[in-house]
Amino acid sequence: MSKSPDTPIFIPALGGAALVLGIAFAVASRDYGSDRIETLQASFDTERANATAAVARASELETSVAELTAAADARIAAAESQIAAAESQIAALRDQVAAAGSAAPAATSVASAAPAAGPFGLGRTAHDEELAAWDVDVLPDGRGLPEGSGDVWTGEEVFAEKCASCHGDFAEGRDAWPVLAGGFDTLANPDPVKTVGSYWPYLSTVWDYVHRSMPFGNAGTLTDDETYAIVAYILYSNDLVDDDFTLSNETFLDVEMYNTEGFIVDDRPEAEYAMWSGEPCMENCKPAPVEITRRSTDVGVTPADDGSMAESPMEEQLALLGGTEWGKERVAGSVFMGPGGVAQDEPPEEERVASTEPASTESGAAEPDPALVARGEAVFRKCSSCHQVGEGAQNRSGPQLNGVVGRPVGGLDGFKYSNAFKAAHDEGRVWDEESLAAFLADPRGYLSGTRMSFRGLSEPDEIAAIVAYLGTVSE
């Protein structure tokens, strides 16, 4: 027979189960709480990171705003400065317009500031002051010349400083730069020497060109007085004025240029243009059929197919002239023709010997030292820009010197001497070795008032060599 448990035993069993359940619940609650805390902590860290990033972004935006504000302030300041400058210019222009209006009718001032009429409506009519700034040309009658003056010797100093590097101390020209003096009576030659003295018809052209365009590389820097002085020296170098001449706006018209009558008025518009204004005739211009009468290969201009070259008219002319040079005188840039038509800087040896053949020694005088004569010929190159010797020698800015030893001072026919040389000629003075040596050493000291701008030779041996060389050059 079974026996039911007692109540006291059942009650403790229930309590143990409850205790187990409580412990289990407590453990579960603890784990849940830990997970919840970790979740909340992670969420908090994320929010804090987002907040930090937002703060950084806000800081960057503040910096960008500050930079944009500063740039805008700078642009505003620049614009205000430009506006102020424009207002200042407008005020200055208004003052100029008001000043112009005080000297001219009001209608003229208004018209001068009005836009220029035209298809594009651009620009405006120039003010009188603006025109005056560009109106610096000088006319042949002296209009446009500024007040001022300059004498020959001041011009020599200014010319040496600002012009001689290209044009030479005596306006003879250097290298490929233009010759400014000499060349008289050469305009009809095959190779004319066109200088201020020989070619330019108007003194105003000389003054205007020097004042406007010289010195080379530094144009427009000459004062009015310097321009007057330089032009005076150029005139003196061409024997167009005396050494005591002063050029000024008052003496400008006293100068007579050598080639004033050498130009003619261009009448082609009246005399010729009408001939070519109608419809041109393009047929039946020649009654007979056209035929070739001569070829360029026949006259020595173009080589033939085999490379041969016919004798040209130029070669024939050179042969008539001795086969040495083209034209009657040696000019800057010309060359001597050697054997076979080869250009060379010096004449052939036989020509040099012929041109320096000693003068007659019937009086029994000793023959000059050949070495000294050769040295004199080399030194004479310092004089060759103004003087010529030898066959075909002509007057340039200085007289030709063939037979100068024994010639009366100032006694060469056809040359325009200065007053000082004319006075010496009237005194009966004659060039001999002693007087030539003294003149070459100090031209102005020996003959006061000479136009010769050469300062003289300082080396006694050079003087002796040139005197010996001139003594060998006959008439």
C-alpha positions as a Python dict, from the first residue, in 0.01 Angstrom:
ca = {
    (1, 'M'): (0, 0, 0),
    (2, 'S'): (143, 325, -109),
    (3, 'K'): (234, 607, 104),
    (4, 'S'): (184, 978, 4),
    (5, 'P'): (474, 1217, 65),
    (6, 'D'): (454, 1446, 348),
    (7, 'T'): (383, 1812, 302),
    (8, 'P'): (702, 1925, 469),
    (9, 'I'): (902, 1755, 196),
    (10, 'F'): (709, 1926, -94),
    (11, 'I'): (754, 2276, 33),
    (12, 'P'): (1135, 2272, 31),
    (13, 'A'): (1127, 2138, -321),
    (14, 'L'): (926, 2432, -444),
    (15, 'G'): (1158, 2675, -275),
    (16, 'G'): (1465, 2526, -442),
    (17, 'A'): (1302, 2550, -784),
    (18, 'A'): (1215, 2909, -720),
    (19, 'L'): (1569, 2981, -614),
    (20, 'V'): (1705, 2825, -931),
    (21, 'L'): (1462, 3022, -1141),
    (22, 'G'): (1556, 3343, -963),
    (23, 'I'): (1921, 3286, -1017),
    (24, 'A'): (1861, 3209, -1383),
    (25, 'F'): (1655, 3525, -1422),
    (26, 'A'): (1918, 3730, -1247),
    (27, 'V'): (2192, 3595, -1475),
    (28, 'A'): (1978, 3661, -1781),
    (29, 'S'): (1897, 4011, -1665),
    (30, 'R'): (2268, 4080, -1606),
    (31, 'D'): (2366, 3964, -1957),
    (32, 'Y'): (2083, 4169, -2110),
    (33, 'G'): (2191, 4474, -1914),
    (34, 'S'): (2551, 4433, -2029),
    (35, 'D'): (2446, 4403, -2393),
    (36, 'R'): (2221, 4705, -2356),
    (37, 'I'): (2498, 4909, -2201),
    (38, 'E'): (2737, 4816, -2482),
    (39, 'T'): (2476, 4909, -2743),
    (40, 'L'): (2411, 5242, -2578),
    (41, 'Q'): (2787, 5307, -2548),
    (42, 'A'): (2842, 5235, -2919),
    (43, 'S'): (2550, 5461, -3008),
    (44, 'F'): (2691, 5734, -2787),
    (45, 'D'): (3038, 5702, -2947),
    (46, 'T'): (2884, 5729, -3294),
    (47, 'E'): (2686, 6038, -3199),
    (48, 'R'): (2992, 6196, -3040),
    (49, 'A'): (3200, 6125, -3359),
    (50, 'N'): (2926, 6276, -3573),
    (51, 'A'): (2915, 6580, -3346),
    (52, 'T'): (3294, 6620, -3371),
    (53, 'A'): (3282, 6596, -3751),
    (54, 'A'): (3002, 6852, -3759),
    (55, 'V'): (3209, 7090, -3547),
    (56, 'A'): (3509, 7047, -3780),
    (57, 'R'): (3295, 7108, -4086),
    (58, 'A'): (3147, 7418, -3923),
    (59, 'S'): (3501, 7542, -3856),
    (60, 'E'): (3598, 7486, -4220),
    (61, 'L'): (3288, 7671, -4335),
    (62, 'E'): (3372, 7961, -4106),
    (63, 'T'): (3726, 7975, -4252),
    (64, 'S'): (3593, 7969, -4610),
    (65, 'V'): (3342, 8241, -4528),
    (66, 'A'): (3621, 8452, -4377),
    (67, 'E'): (3839, 8408, -4688),
    (68, 'L'): (3552, 8492, -4924),
    (69, 'T'): (3473, 8795, -4715),
    (70, 'A'): (3836, 8913, -4728),
    (71, 'A'): (3852, 8862, -5108),
    (72, 'A'): (3528, 9048, -5154),
    (73, 'D'): (3658, 9333, -4938),
    (74, 'A'): (3977, 9349, -5150),
    (75, 'R'): (3778, 9360, -5473),
    (76, 'I'): (3555, 9627, -5335),
    (77, 'A'): (3860, 9831, -5231),
    (78, 'A'): (4019, 9789, -5579),
    (79, 'A'): (3694, 9890, -5747),
    (80, 'E'): (3667, 10194, -5523),
    (81, 'S'): (4029, 10286, -5612),
    (82, 'Q'): (3956, 10251, -5986),
    (83, 'I'): (3642, 10457, -5948),
    (84, 'A'): (3841, 10726, -5769),
    (85, 'A'): (4108, 10725, -6044),
    (86, 'A'): (3841, 10745, -6314),
    (87, 'E'): (3676, 11032, -6134),
    (88, 'S'): (4015, 11206, -6114),
    (89, 'Q'): (4072, 11159, -6488),
    (90, 'I'): (3722, 11281, -6563),
    (91, 'A'): (3788, 11587, -6350),
    (92, 'A'): (4119, 11648, -6533),
    (93, 'L'): (3950, 11613, -6871),
    (94, 'R'): (3681, 11854, -6760),
    (95, 'D'): (3953, 12100, -6660),
    (96, 'Q'): (4116, 12061, -7002),
    (97, 'V'): (3785, 12110, -7178),
    (98, 'A'): (3719, 12417, -6965),
    (99, 'A'): (4067, 12554, -7045),
    (100, 'A'): (4016, 12492, -7416),
    (101, 'G'): (3674, 12653, -7393),
    (102, 'S'): (3827, 12970, -7250),
    (103, 'A'): (4047, 13011, -7559),
    (104, 'A'): (3793, 12909, -7825),
    (105, 'P'): (3419, 12941, -7883),
    (106, 'A'): (3205, 12712, -7674),
    (107, 'A'): (3070, 12543, -7986),
    (108, 'T'): (3424, 12444, -8093),
    (109, 'S'): (3497, 12288, -7754),
    (110, 'V'): (3175, 12090, -7760),
    (111, 'A'): (3243, 11971, -8114),
    (112, 'S'): (3604, 11866, -8032),
    (113, 'A'): (3485, 11641, -7750),
    (114, 'A'): (3200, 11491, -7949),
    (115, 'P'): (3235, 11142, -8094),
    (116, 'A'): (3384, 11136, -8441),
    (117, 'A'): (3141, 11091, -8723),
    (118, 'G'): (3183, 10778, -8926),
    (119, 'P'): (3041, 10437, -9001),
    (120, 'F'): (3172, 10290, -8676),
    (121, 'G'): (3129, 10587, -8443),
    (122, 'L'): (3469, 10526, -8284),
    (123, 'G'): (3707, 10780, -8132),
    (124, 'R'): (3678, 11155, -8124),
    (125, 'T'): (3826, 11458, -8293),
    (126, 'A'): (4179, 11529, -8163),
    (127, 'H'): (4230, 11833, -7940),
    (128, 'D'): (4456, 12112, -8058),
    (129, 'E'): (4704, 12029, -7781),
    (130, 'E'): (4725, 11669, -7901),
    (131, 'L'): (4787, 11779, -8259),
    (132, 'A'): (5057, 12020, -8147),
    (133, 'A'): (5244, 11740, -7967),
    (134, 'W'): (5284, 11557, -8301),
    (135, 'D'): (5332, 11862, -8520),
    (136, 'V'): (5714, 11874, -8504),
    (137, 'D'): (5805, 11870, -8874),
    (138, 'V'): (6016, 12148, -9023),
    (139, 'L'): (5945, 12296, -9367),
    (140, 'P'): (6205, 12420, -9618),
    (141, 'D'): (6117, 12783, -9544),
    (142, 'G'): (6197, 12734, -9174),
    (143, 'R'): (5843, 12701, -9045),
    (144, 'G'): (5831, 12467, -8748),
    (145, 'L'): (6185, 12539, -8628),
    (146, 'P'): (6218, 12586, -8251),
    (147, 'E'): (6426, 12864, -8104),
    (148, 'G'): (6786, 12763, -8045),
    (149, 'S'): (7137, 12766, -8189),
    (150, 'G'): (7457, 12566, -8218),
    (151, 'D'): (7801, 12646, -8361),
    (152, 'V'): (8037, 12429, -8566),
    (153, 'W'): (8285, 12346, -8290),
    (154, 'T'): (8019, 12256, -8037),
    (155, 'G'): (7869, 12039, -8310),
    (156, 'E'): (8203, 11864, -8359),
    (157, 'E'): (8209, 11765, -7991),
    (158, 'V'): (7848, 11646, -7988),
    (159, 'F'): (7896, 11464, -8320),
    (160, 'A'): (8205, 11285, -8186),
    (161, 'E'): (8011, 11173, -7879),
    (162, 'K'): (7680, 11072, -8034),
    (163, 'C'): (7733, 11016, -8408),
    (164, 'A'): (8094, 10928, -8490),
    (165, 'S'): (8063, 10563, -8390),
    (166, 'C'): (7857, 10509, -8706),
    (167, 'H'): (7939, 10803, -8933),
    (168, 'G'): (8308, 10854, -8850),
    (169, 'D'): (8480, 11152, -8690),
    (170, 'F'): (8469, 11344, -9017),
    (171, 'A'): (8126, 11229, -9140),
    (172, 'E'): (8304, 10992, -9379),
    (173, 'G'): (8098, 10690, -9269),
    (174, 'R'): (8214, 10366, -9112),
    (175, 'D'): (8156, 10014, -9237),
    (176, 'A'): (7808, 10006, -9395),
    (177, 'W'): (7686, 10324, -9224),
    (178, 'P'): (7604, 10622, -9450),
    (179, 'V'): (7862, 10875, -9563),
    (180, 'L'): (7746, 11226, -9473),
    (181, 'A'): (8015, 11441, -9638),
    (182, 'G'): (8166, 11471, -9985),
    (183, 'G'): (8049, 11310, -10307),
    (184, 'F'): (8013, 11638, -10495),
    (185, 'D'): (7973, 11607, -10872),
    (186, 'T'): (7930, 11227, -10851),
    (187, 'L'): (7554, 11204, -10900),
    (188, 'A'): (7597, 11133, -11272),
    (189, 'N'): (7853, 10857, -11208),
    (190, 'P'): (7762, 10486, -11227),
    (191, 'D'): (7802, 10468, -10848),
    (192, 'P'): (7713, 10814, -10710),
    (193, 'V'): (7801, 10916, -10355),
    (194, 'K'): (7479, 11062, -10214),
    (195, 'T'): (7554, 11263, -9901),
    (196, 'V'): (7398, 11554, -9716),
    (197, 'G'): (7629, 11782, -9910),
    (198, 'S'): (7603, 11634, -10257),
    (199, 'Y'): (7241, 11517, -10270),
    (200, 'W'): (7001, 11654, -10006),
    (201, 'P'): (6822, 11960, -10146),
    (202, 'Y'): (6676, 12110, -9827),
    (203, 'L'): (6840, 12189, -9494),
    (204, 'S'): (6505, 12140, -9322),
    (205, 'T'): (6522, 11769, -9410),
    (206, 'V'): (6859, 11740, -9238),
    (207, 'W'): (6744, 11918, -8922),
    (208, 'D'): (6415, 11730, -8902),
    (209, 'Y'): (6573, 11388, -8958),
    (210, 'V'): (6852, 11439, -8704),
    (211, 'H'): (6612, 11579, -8444),
    (212, 'R'): (6348, 11312, -8493),
    (213, 'S'): (6549, 10994, -8560),
    (214, 'M'): (6901, 11030, -8422),
    (215, 'P'): (7112, 10909, -8252),
    (216, 'F'): (7055, 10554, -8369),
    (217, 'G'): (6902, 10346, -8091),
    (218, 'N'): (6828, 10653, -7880),
    (219, 'A'): (6615, 10863, -8111),
    (220, 'G'): (6450, 11180, -7987),
    (221, 'T'): (6699, 11249, -7707),
    (222, 'L'): (6883, 11540, -7872),
    (223, 'T'): (6801, 11886, -7746),
    (224, 'D'): (6719, 12159, -7996),
    (225, 'D'): (7059, 12324, -7943),
    (226, 'E'): (7242, 11991, -7989),
    (227, 'T'): (7053, 11936, -8314),
    (228, 'Y'): (7149, 12282, -8442),
    (229, 'A'): (7515, 12214, -8349),
    (230, 'I'): (7528, 11871, -8517),
    (231, 'V'): (7371, 12004, -8837),
    (232, 'A'): (7618, 12296, -8835),
    (233, 'Y'): (7908, 12050, -8813),
    (234, 'I'): (7768, 11838, -9098),
    (235, 'L'): (7739, 12152, -9311),
    (236, 'Y'): (8096, 12244, -9222),
    (237, 'S'): (8218, 11895, -9311),
    (238, 'N'): (8068, 11953, -9657),
    (239, 'D'): (8233, 12297, -9694),
    (240, 'L'): (7892, 12462, -9704),
    (241, 'V'): (7966, 12696, -9411),
    (242, 'D'): (8277, 12842, -9248),
    (243, 'D'): (8418, 12726, -8916),
    (244, 'D'): (8280, 13029, -8730),
    (245, 'F'): (7922, 12967, -8843),
    (246, 'T'): (7641, 12934, -8590),
    (247, 'L'): (7319, 12771, -8708),
    (248, 'S'): (6997, 12893, -8548),
    (249, 'N'): (6635, 12949, -8632),
    (250, 'E'): (6741, 13299, -8743),
    (251, 'T'): (7036, 13196, -8966),
    (252, 'F'): (6868, 12883, -9103),
    (253, 'L'): (6772, 13039, -9437),
    (254, 'D'): (7126, 13177, -9488),
    (255, 'V'): (7248, 12827, -9581),
    (256, 'E'): (7239, 12735, -9950),
    (257, 'M'): (7238, 12361, -10016),
    (258, 'Y'): (7448, 12234, -10307),
    (259, 'N'): (7176, 12029, -10480),
    (260, 'T'): (6877, 12257, -10428),
    (261, 'E'): (6819, 12281, -10803),
    (262, 'G'): (6880, 11911, -10861),
    (263, 'F'): (6520, 11804, -10807),
    (264, 'I'): (6208, 11864, -11016),
    (265, 'V'): (5841, 11876, -10928),
    (266, 'D'): (5671, 11542, -10983),
    (267, 'D'): (5415, 11623, -11253),
    (268, 'R'): (5324, 11266, -11341),
    (269, 'P'): (4964, 11298, -11218),
    (270, 'E'): (4906, 11572, -11477),
    (271, 'A'): (5144, 11459, -11750),
    (272, 'E'): (5115, 11080, -11747),
    (273, 'Y'): (4831, 10941, -11537),
    (274, 'A'): (4569, 11028, -11799),
    (275, 'M'): (4752, 10803, -12046),
    (276, 'W'): (4685, 10499, -11830),
    (277, 'S'): (4339, 10576, -11697),
    (278, 'G'): (4139, 10435, -11991),
    (279, 'E'): (4069, 10079, -12091),
    (280, 'P'): (4402, 9915, -12183),
    (281, 'C'): (4456, 9776, -12531),
    (282, 'M'): (4534, 9407, -12507),
    (283, 'E'): (4556, 9307, -12877),
    (284, 'N'): (4726, 9404, -13201),
    (285, 'C'): (4992, 9596, -13009),
    (286, 'K'): (5263, 9501, -13260),
    (287, 'P'): (5204, 9503, -13638),
    (288, 'A'): (5440, 9211, -13706),
    (289, 'P'): (5436, 8871, -13537),
    (290, 'V'): (5629, 8850, -13211),
    (291, 'E'): (5969, 8687, -13241),
    (292, 'I'): (6266, 8630, -13012),
    (293, 'T'): (6554, 8846, -13124),
    (294, 'R'): (6800, 8783, -12843),
    (295, 'R'): (6847, 8557, -12543),
    (296, 'S'): (6991, 8635, -12203),
    (297, 'T'): (7252, 8364, -12257),
    (298, 'D'): (7387, 8568, -12549),
    (299, 'V'): (7472, 8876, -12339),
    (300, 'G'): (7644, 8717, -12042),
    (301, 'V'): (7351, 8748, -11802),
    (302, 'T'): (7239, 8385, -11775),
    (303, 'P'): (7465, 8076, -11813),
    (304, 'A'): (7397, 7847, -12105),
    (305, 'D'): (7285, 7486, -12057),
    (306, 'D'): (7646, 7369, -12060),
    (307, 'G'): (7740, 7622, -11790),
    (308, 'S'): (7935, 7851, -12023),
    (309, 'M'): (7897, 8226, -11998),
    (310, 'A'): (7912, 8471, -12288),
    (311, 'E'): (8124, 8784, -12253),
    (312, 'S'): (7900, 9049, -12100),
    (313, 'P'): (7886, 9423, -12173),
    (314, 'M'): (8001, 9486, -11814),
    (315, 'E'): (8319, 9289, -11877),
    (316, 'E'): (8376, 9491, -12194),
    (317, 'Q'): (8336, 9814, -11998),
    (318, 'L'): (8570, 9691, -11726),
    (319, 'A'): (8825, 9609, -11992),
    (320, 'L'): (8797, 9962, -12132),
    (321, 'L'): (8861, 10097, -11782),
    (322, 'G'): (9170, 9885, -11737),
    (323, 'G'): (9001, 9586, -11578),
    (324, 'T'): (9044, 9724, -11226),
    (325, 'E'): (8723, 9884, -11105),
    (326, 'W'): (8379, 9996, -11220),
    (327, 'G'): (8344, 10371, -11266),
    (328, 'K'): (8596, 10651, -11266),
    (329, 'E'): (8648, 10679, -10893),
    (330, 'R'): (8674, 10446, -10597),
    (331, 'V'): (8378, 10487, -10361),
    (332, 'A'): (8276, 10322, -10036),
    (333, 'G'): (8178, 9963, -10101),
    (334, 'S'): (8344, 9926, -10443),
    (335, 'V'): (8596, 9652, -10515),
    (336, 'F'): (8892, 9603, -10745),
    (337, 'M'): (8872, 9339, -11015),
    (338, 'G'): (9169, 9107, -11027),
    (339, 'P'): (9264, 8847, -11287),
    (340, 'G'): (8972, 8637, -11404),
    (341, 'G'): (8719, 8888, -11266),
    (342, 'V'): (8786, 8792, -10902),
    (343, 'A'): (8705, 9077, -10661),
    (344, 'Q'): (8982, 9183, -10423),
    (345, 'D'): (9022, 9454, -10159),
    (346, 'E'): (9339, 9611, -10305),
    (347, 'P'): (9429, 9694, -10667),
    (348, 'P'): (9660, 9456, -10853),
    (349, 'E'): (10029, 9500, -10781),
    (350, 'E'): (10101, 9653, -11121),
    (351, 'E'): (9830, 9916, -11067),
    (352, 'R'): (9964, 10010, -10725),
    (353, 'V'): (10311, 10051, -10875),
    (354, 'A'): (10174, 10264, -11159),
    (355, 'S'): (9968, 10488, -10928),
    (356, 'T'): (10265, 10558, -10703),
    (357, 'E'): (10527, 10606, -10974),
    (358, 'P'): (10775, 10861, -10839),
    (359, 'A'): (10766, 11211, -10979),
    (360, 'S'): (11039, 11320, -11211),
    (361, 'T'): (11380, 11345, -11049),
    (362, 'E'): (11547, 11554, -11321),
    (363, 'S'): (11671, 11789, -11050),
    (364, 'G'): (11888, 11509, -10918),
    (365, 'A'): (11695, 11463, -10591),
    (366, 'A'): (11746, 11129, -10419),
    (367, 'E'): (11485, 10859, -10472),
    (368, 'P'): (11251, 10825, -10171),
    (369, 'D'): (11281, 10523, -9947),
    (370, 'P'): (11037, 10261, -10089),
    (371, 'A'): (10957, 10131, -9741),
    (372, 'L'): (10875, 10483, -9621),
    (373, 'V'): (10656, 10545, -9925),
    (374, 'A'): (10470, 10218, -9866),
    (375, 'R'): (10416, 10317, -9503),
    (376, 'G'): (10284, 10655, -9617),
    (377, 'E'): (10039, 10489, -9856),
    (378, 'A'): (9901, 10285, -9566),
    (379, 'V'): (9876, 10588, -9334),
    (380, 'F'): (9708, 10788, -9612),
    (381, 'R'): (9397, 10576, -9562),
    (382, 'K'): (9319, 10811, -9272),
    (383, 'C'): (9290, 11088, -9530),
    (384, 'S'): (9119, 10898, -9813),
    (385, 'S'): (8765, 10972, -9695),
    (386, 'C'): (8820, 11337, -9795),
    (387, 'H'): (9115, 11332, -10041),
    (388, 'Q'): (9198, 11122, -10345),
    (389, 'V'): (9527, 11055, -10523),
    (390, 'G'): (9629, 10858, -10828),
    (391, 'E'): (9477, 10822, -11172),
    (392, 'G'): (9124, 10961, -11196),
    (393, 'A'): (9148, 11138, -10857),
    (394, 'Q'): (8869, 11390, -10803),
    (395, 'N'): (8783, 11654, -10549),
    (396, 'R'): (8568, 11535, -10263),
    (397, 'S'): (8515, 11722, -9936),
    (398, 'G'): (8888, 11799, -9975),
    (399, 'P'): (9088, 11863, -10293),
    (400, 'Q'): (9263, 11581, -10481),
    (401, 'L'): (9632, 11574, -10389),
    (402, 'N'): (9809, 11468, -10707),
    (403, 'G'): (10122, 11683, -10737),
    (404, 'V'): (10051, 11865, -10411),
    (405, 'V'): (10423, 11898, -10333),
    (406, 'G'): (10521, 12219, -10508),
    (407, 'R'): (10160, 12330, -10563),
    (408, 'P'): (10056, 12678, -10443),
    (409, 'V'): (9844, 12665, -10126),
    (410, 'G'): (9479, 12689, -10230),
    (411, 'G'): (9582, 12672, -10593),
    (412, 'L'): (9381, 12381, -10734),
    (413, 'D'): (9133, 12505, -10993),
    (414, 'G'): (8771, 12403, -10942),
    (415, 'F'): (8785, 12348, -10567),
    (416, 'K'): (8603, 12577, -10323),
    (417, 'Y'): (8864, 12674, -10063),
    (418, 'S'): (8801, 12841, -9730),
    (419, 'N'): (8893, 13204, -9674),
    (420, 'A'): (9204, 13096, -9483),
    (421, 'F'): (9338, 12903, -9785),
    (422, 'K'): (9246, 13187, -10019),
    (423, 'A'): (9447, 13428, -9804),
    (424, 'A'): (9746, 13190, -9801),
    (425, 'H'): (9724, 13162, -10179),
    (426, 'D'): (9722, 13538, -10214),
    (427, 'E'): (10035, 13550, -9997),
    (428, 'G'): (10211, 13322, -10245),
    (429, 'R'): (10263, 13031, -10008),
    (430, 'V'): (10356, 12694, -10160),
    (431, 'W'): (10332, 12341, -10028),
    (432, 'D'): (10672, 12185, -9967),
    (433, 'E'): (10779, 11898, -9744),
    (434, 'E'): (10833, 12126, -9444),
    (435, 'S'): (10499, 12309, -9471),
    (436, 'L'): (10309, 11984, -9535),
    (437, 'A'): (10464, 11827, -9225),
    (438, 'A'): (10368, 12129, -9013),
    (439, 'F'): (10012, 12129, -9147),
    (440, 'L'): (9965, 11755, -9094),
    (441, 'A'): (10082, 11786, -8734),
    (442, 'D'): (9839, 12068, -8645),
    (443, 'P'): (9610, 12185, -8928),
    (444, 'R'): (9431, 12457, -8731),
    (445, 'G'): (9744, 12575, -8562),
    (446, 'Y'): (9933, 12604, -8891),
    (447, 'L'): (9648, 12766, -9085),
    (448, 'S'): (9393, 12931, -8859),
    (449, 'G'): (9042, 12925, -9000),
    (450, 'T'): (9081, 12611, -9210),
    (451, 'R'): (8765, 12408, -9259),
    (452, 'M'): (8959, 12085, -9233),
    (453, 'S'): (8820, 11909, -8927),
    (454, 'F'): (9110, 11660, -8901),
    (455, 'R'): (9293, 11720, -8573),
    (456, 'G'): (9632, 11617, -8710),
    (457, 'L'): (9879, 11330, -8681),
    (458, 'S'): (10064, 11287, -8353),
    (459, 'E'): (10336, 11045, -8470),
    (460, 'P'): (10633, 11212, -8649),
    (461, 'D'): (10712, 10894, -8842),
    (462, 'E'): (10357, 10885, -8983),
    (463, 'I'): (10389, 11249, -9092),
    (464, 'A'): (10723, 11179, -9265),
    (465, 'A'): (10576, 10872, -9435),
    (466, 'I'): (10273, 11062, -9578),
    (467, 'V'): (10490, 11349, -9699),
    (468, 'A'): (10718, 11099, -9874),
    (469, 'Y'): (10419, 10924, -10028),
    (470, 'L'): (10262, 11250, -10153),
    (471, 'G'): (10594, 11342, -10307),
    (472, 'T'): (10572, 11037, -10532),
    (473, 'V'): (10224, 11111, -10666),
    (474, 'S'): (10250, 11323, -10978),
    (475, 'E'): (9993, 11533, -11155),
}
